[in-house]
Amino acid sequence: MNICVCIKRVPLLGSAIVLTEDQRSIDTSRLGFTVSPHEECAVEAAVQLVEEHGGTITLLCLGPAAAVEQLREQLALGPDRAILLEAADEVEPQATAALMGAAIEADMAATGAPYDLILLGSESADTAGYQTGIRLAHRLGLPAITNVKGLAVADGQVTGERAVGSAREVYRAPLPAVVTTKDGLNVPRYPSVPGRIKARKKAIDIQQVPLPAGVPAGAPAGGMGPRMEKLRLIVPVSEAKGAQDLGTGDQAAARLVEVIRQIGVLA
Amino acid sequence: MILVHIDHDLGTRAPGGVTGVDPLSLQALAAARTLDDAVTAVVAADGDLPPAAAAELRAHGASGIRVAMHPGLADYAPQATARILATLVEEVCPRAVLAAGSARGNEVMAHLAAILDLPLATDCTQITIGPGQSEVTRARWGGNLLEEARVHASILLATTLPHAFPVTPAPAAGEVHTWTPQVPDADLLVRVVERVMPTGAVGVGLSEAKVIVSGGRGVGSAEGFAPLAELAELLGGTVGCSRVVTSAGWRPHSEQVGQTGTKVAPDLYIACGISGATQHLAGCKSAKVVVAINTDRDAPIMQVADYVIVDDLHAVLPAVIEALRQ
């Protein structure tokens, strides 16, 4: 089966978020980058499905030129090739789904091999819009199963399980389908040294994408069609709690028991 | 008029008990009331709305209740629900459609946004509607960052961040109108076809727990969690952990607290050997009282804690357990 996995380059946040001067982005000059745990699980799921059923895996990423770094890392885990849709600025979900949908259709037409399954994370780590996968499914006319922590393919059908408290909801759809995954679906493997060496030679098709007319990212107001325009980012000020130090050792233990009694949580 | 999508478990819940209306959807109703006096609650189900559920919606400010009855909605069907909302949007031309920022609320609204080809602002903490455009503040990075955005659309589609809009009683007329919508088969393709209940004894779930004893890298090993589990049991609570711990295979993923795990709101959160990366703090910031036990006084968790113990958790926890047993 042919699987497309969509991933996004996001900064590896430390303990405090620092914004750029214009307050429109996170200052990433001192940060590393990664992909969301949801998407790591999507890649692992694809690798496992291909191990079971055979097939190919293509990675698709919309992001800056530097996202080649994340694509190489994920290619080291087993996917065959990657497509990078190069966009310098943050692209809103409507435009992202339109661009990815067009790229997927063009790719399927070029290779003659349609995708059976398109995987994404349930939401991106940074913008967290919870919608790109579903918009992409509508764009491609495919069913969408979202937020899965269980995934299996058999007899031309995909089954997804979603955790609801300690119970699970089961969803089923015919292939081809879009599925969005959640952290906990599996335990992503680590790249092997041979995997990393092979990844260096795998093809990354870098495409410059013009933003679609009518939905430019962060465009000024007026006559551009419906869209969401980012104005600025704010780091929420957490109240300085002025934590009380309970000391150390047995003294700390005794004082913690007092605190527990005060809160009234003792059964 | 504002439409509010009401998530529910009317078709699947056990008889008796609560009304089956999703409590987070009542928060979306509360948000809608701040925007307009005319607030219509929309329920898509396979049968009549039970009187108790209608009463709950009225008590929380629904000036109208529209119930779409369709046999395909015996259990949750996201795209069908969105299609029903889309036909209602065309009929009544609301200023906004709101829903809870839950997994289901965000999912239904994403389908609606795709059908209507409109932007969707998820996890909003503030909403202001103007003619042709609206302004929202919404959560990014699990709430570690906020975004102010202008939504250019004649109809605002938005979901409310859980616990951002407090639920207060606001009695309204809430007359119930029921109709039978047309839903194409393709929209009913994806729905819950089966529910798997947990087998064996089920402890307190993370999201409902009053006490969570949580462990991070500092716990050191799977075996190191024994005193955490013992303390959790003594306090009638449950064990949580950070992502490092699930990645190392020390604890199951179902116990992970954080941006990509479970977001929790216990009365007491005891963080043992957890440094407090932003992704973890996103999951536990709603805890009423945070106690941090860590050998590193400068760990970020110490900045958000109410009480700190700068010591080895393996020295402190056994003493706490012993004192509680006496």
Interface residues (C-beta under 8 A of the other chain):
Chain A: L13 G14 S15 A16 I17 I26 S36 P37 H38 E92 P93 Q94 A97 S122 E123 A125 D126 T127 A128 G129 Y130 Q131 G133 I134 R135 A137 H138 R139 P143 A144 I145 T146 N147 K149 E161 R162 A163 G165 S166 A167 R168 E169 V170 Y171 R172 A173 P174 K182 D183 G184 V187 A221 M224 G225 P226 R227 M228 E229 K230 L231 R232 L233 I234 V235 P236 S238 K241 A243 Q244 D245 L246 G247 T248 G249 D250 A252 A253 A254 L256 V257 V259 I260 I263 G264 V265 L266 A267
Chain B: Y76 P78 Q79 A103 N106 E107 M109 A110 H111 A113 A114 I115 D117 L118 P119 L120 A121 T122 D123 Q133 E135 T137 A139 R140 W141 G142 G143 N144 L145 L146 E147 E148 A149 R150 V151 H152 A153 S154 T159 A186 L189 V190 R191 V192 V193 E194 R195 V196 M197 P198 V202 G205 S207 E208 K210 V211 L234 L235 G236 G237 R243 T246 S247 G249 H253 S254 Q256 Q259 T260 G261 D267 L268 S275 G276 A277 T278 Q279 K285 K288 V289 V291 A292 P300 M302 Q303 V304 A305 D306 Y307 V308 I309 V310 D311 A315 V316 L317 A319 V320 E322 A323 L324
